[in-house]
Amino acid sequence: MGNVKAIETVDLVKRYGTLTALGGVSLEVPEGEFFGLLGPNGAGKTTLIRILTTLLNPTSGTARVMGLDVVKESSNVRGLIGVVPQAMTSDLDLTGYETMDIYARFYGMHRAERRARIDELLDMVGLRDRAGDLVATYSGGMRRRLEIARGLVHKPSLLILDEPTIGLDPQSRHVVWELLERFRKADRLTILLTTHYMEEAESLCDRVAIIDYGKIVALDTVPGLKKAIPQKDSIELGVAGVDMDRAVEWVKKLPGVTSASFAESTLTVFSEHGAEAIPALMEGLRGIGGRVTKVTLKELSLEDVFIHYTGRPIREEEAKKVSFLLGAGVPSKWGK
């Protein structure tokens, strides 16, 4: 990572009358980072992104994209960002190439530059052979790949993704993940992702911020977020043939074990690294005369972290809302 801050907000506040949507958000995202923003509906995600995309002015505080003030230099900021909204917005009556070409014109790209960039992107997303086909004939996964390519046509420095894989099947979702990683590495792209899929954030993001009631309540790498909360991986072992009090006392002495208890022949162990602890647990229990009849591992997840900080799970149905990012980042004038 370089020293350039792709996103910087300082004490960012947005109020609607007596309602405070953002209550002093300070955030730094370095250039080249894949950054996740998680939060339940009404937490402030959309308000923050609308400010970053120059669609909304803050009540107070500052926000910068690639060093440019989003209020004072909004026109220049728009040229630096690409947006992939939650809703599919590509016109079904246009071909894939026409979709890309129209968007490139928004950014003033000349014909030769447009053609070269469009061909490059369509090739990267696996749609070059379908460039002349109507978007109406594309599958959902193909449309999403087209819209990611469209958001990158003008070579933005920051790509904002609002629930980019909502509604896609698992295979299409993984294809999109691979594409995003390729684009980030190829163009040193900074990516801001909002998602309701915890697996998506955990797989893609260098760091994750959790926002709730207009404030950042947690921000770290996924391992850092997990380490900071009291819950740990849990292992349930069915054990027979050994005194359970003795087993508990022995287990508590193992490295990485934070607590252990038993009930009805089931030994429950909490460990910093559950998967790594299982072989030692089984070997040790056998060593003191025990017989392990079952093993169940529940690893601490990002969902557990989210619940710890917000008090409620994140649900996919919350994402089925009208996107507020339609048209964000598009200059008001047509280019040549």
N, C-alpha and C positions, 0 to 999 in steps of 0.2 A: 504494500500500500504506500502511496506517496503522501505528501503533506497537504495536497489539495483536498478541501472539504467539498464533497459533492452536494451535501445538504448540511446546513447549519441553521438551527433556530435558537433564539435566546429569549426566554421568558415570553413565549408566544401565547397570547390571550385572544380568545374570540368570544364575545358575548352577544346574545340575542335578547335584548331587554334584560330581564332578570335571570335569564338562563345563561350559564357559563358552559360553552361547548368545549373550550380549551382553557385550562386554568394555570398557564405558565409552563409551557413545554419547552425544555431546552434539550437539544439533540444535535449530535454530530455524526455524520456518516462520511467516512473518507472515500476518496475516489477509488473505484474498482471493487467496492464491497457489495456483496449480495445481502441486503438488509431486510428483515422481516418485521412487519408491524401487525400485531395481533390485538384483538379486543372485541368484546361483545358489541352488538348494535347499540348505538347511542353513546359509545365510549369516547368518540372524538376522532376516529380514524379518517372518516370522510371529510370532516372539517379541516384537518391538518393537510390532507392531500389536495383539497380544493385551494388552500392557501399556497401550497408549493407549486401548483399548476396555474397560478395567477387568476383563478376564477373567483377568488374571494379575498378581500383585504382583512388583515387582522385588526382587532380592536387596539392592541398594543403589542409591543415586542417586535422582533425582527426575524425574518426568514430569508435565507440566501440559498441559491442554487448555483454551484460552481463559482461561488464568490459574488454573484450578482443579486442585488436586492429584488425580491419578487414584486414589490410594489413600485419602486422607483425605476426599475429596469425590466418591467414585465415583458415588453416586446422581445428583448434579447433573451430573456429566460425561456420564452416559448420555443425559441429556435434550438434550445439545448435539451429539451425534454421530448421523450416519446411516451405515449400512453396507450396501454391496451386495456380498455374498459371491460367490466364484467360482462355486459350484454354484447352479443354478436351484432356488430354494426356494419359489416360489409354488405354492400348492395347486391341482392340476389340477381339483379338484371344486368350486372356487369360481369366481364370476365375477370379472372384473377389478375391478369396483366393490367387491365383498365383500372381496377381497384388500386393497384400500386401506383400507376401513372398519375391518376388524379391526385392522390395524396402527395406525391412528389412535387406536383405543380404548386400545391399549397405553400411549399417551402422554397419556391423560386428556383428549383433545380432545372438546368437547361437540358435539352433533349438528349444529347449524347451522354451526359452524366446520369440522367434518369435511366436510360436504357441499360447502361452498364451496371448500375446499382440494382435495378430491378432483377436483371438476369442473375446477378450474384446471389441476391437474397432468395429468390424463388428456387434456385439450385440448392441452397443451404437448407431450405425447409422442405425439400423434396416435392416441389410443385411445378417445376419448370415444364414438365411434359403436359401439365394441365393448365398452363398459363392462358391458353386460348379458350378454355371452357368456362361456361357461366358458373358463377359462385353458387347458384341454385343447385348445381349438380354435385357440389362438394359435401363430404361428410362433416359432422361437427368437429372432428379432430383436424380435418383439412382446413376448415374455415378459421379455426383458432390459430393454426400455424401461419395462415395467410395474414391474419391480423397482427400477429407478432412481427412478421416481416414488414408489414405496412407501418407499424410503429417505429421501425428502425430504418426506414428508407432514407431519411435525411441525416443519418449518422449522429443520433443524439448522444449526449454524454450521460444522460440519466434516463433510464426506462422505468416507468411506473406501471405496475401490473396490479389490477384490481380483480381478485378472484379469477385468475386466468384459466384455471382448469375446472371450474364449476360445471357440473353436468357431463363431463367427459368420462368415458370408460377408463379403467385403470391402465390399459395399454396405451391409449392416446395421451393420458396424463404423463406417463413416463417418457413418451416421445417428446412432449413439450419440455419436460425437465431437462432432457439431454440437449435440446436446442438452446435453451437459455444458458446452460453452462458453456456451450460452444461459442455463443455470441459474446458472453462476458469475457472469455479468454481471448477471443480474436480481436475485440475492439476495446479492451480495457473499459468495459461498460459498467457503470454503477446501476444496480437494480434495486428498486424498492418494491417489495411484495406485500400485499395484503391477502390473506387466505384464511379459510375456515378448516383447511386440511392440515392437521398438526404434522402428519407425516411429510407433507410438502415443505413446510417451514423447517422441519428437522433435517431433511435431506439437502435442502438448497442453501439455507441461510448461514452466513458467517456469524451474524449476531441477530438477536431477536429482541424487540421492545414490546412490552405488554402495556397497553394503554387502557385506563378505566376511569370513568367519571372525569375525563378531560385532563388526566395527568399520567405521566409515565410512571408506572408502579414497579417495573423491573426492566432491566436492560443488561444483556450479557450474551456470551456464546450459549448454545444449548447446554453443553456440559456444565458451564458456570451457573446457569439458572437452576439446573438440577441439583448441583452441589449446595446451593444456597438455602434450599428448603429442608425442613426436618425429615420429610418422608424419604425413604430409601427403597431400593429393590427389596421385594419380599419373596421368600422361598418357603413353601409349605411342603413338609416332608411327612409322609405317613411312616411311623416308626413303631416297631414291635420288638419285644424281647429285651428291653433295657429299661432301667428305672429312669423315668422322664425328668425328674429333678436333677439327677446326675447328668443326663444328656444336656439339659439346658445350661448347667454350670460349665460343662466342658465347651459347649458351642460358644458361649460368651467370650471365651478366651482367644478365639480365632481372630487373626488380623482382619480388619475391615468389617467385622460384625458389630453392629451398633446396639442390637437388643435381640432377645430370644424369649419365647414363651411357649407353653404347650396347652392343649385342650383336646380331650377325647382322642388321644393317640396321634394327634397331629402337632408336629413341632413347627412353629412359625419363626423364621429367622429374618431379620432385617440387616442388609449388608450394603456397603458402598458399591460393590461390584458383584451383583448376584450370580451372574453366569460363571464368573471365575471362582466363586466360593463353593459351588456345588460339588466339584470333585473332592475337595478337602472335607466337606461336610459328610459326604457318603463314606469316604474312607475312614474318617475318624469315628463315626457312629458304628461302623462295622467293627472297628478296633476295640470298642468298649462293649461289644456283644450285641449291638443293635442290628435290626434287619429293616432296611428301607423298602417300603412297599409302593411308594409313589413319590414323585417330585413334581411340584408345580412352581414355575417361576413367573413372577409379575414384575417386569422391569419398570422403573420409574419413567414415565413418559412426559413429553412436553404438555400433553393434556393435563397431567397431574399438576405440573407447574402452573398452568393457566388457572386451574381450579383453586390452587392455593392462593393466588394473588387476586382473583376476581370473585371467588366464592361460587362460581357456577361454570358448567362446562360450555364449550363452544359447540354450536350445532350447525350442521350444514343448512338446515332450513332457514337459519338467520341470514344466510348469504343470498337467498332468493328475493332480492329487493331490486328496485330500479337503480341502476348505476348513476351516480352523480358526476361521472367523468366523461360523459359523451361529448366529444369535440374538444376536450381539453388539450391544450398544447398546439392547437392549429391556428396559425396566423390568420388574421381577418382578411387579408388581401391575397388574391391569386398571384402566383409567380408567372414567370415567362414560360 
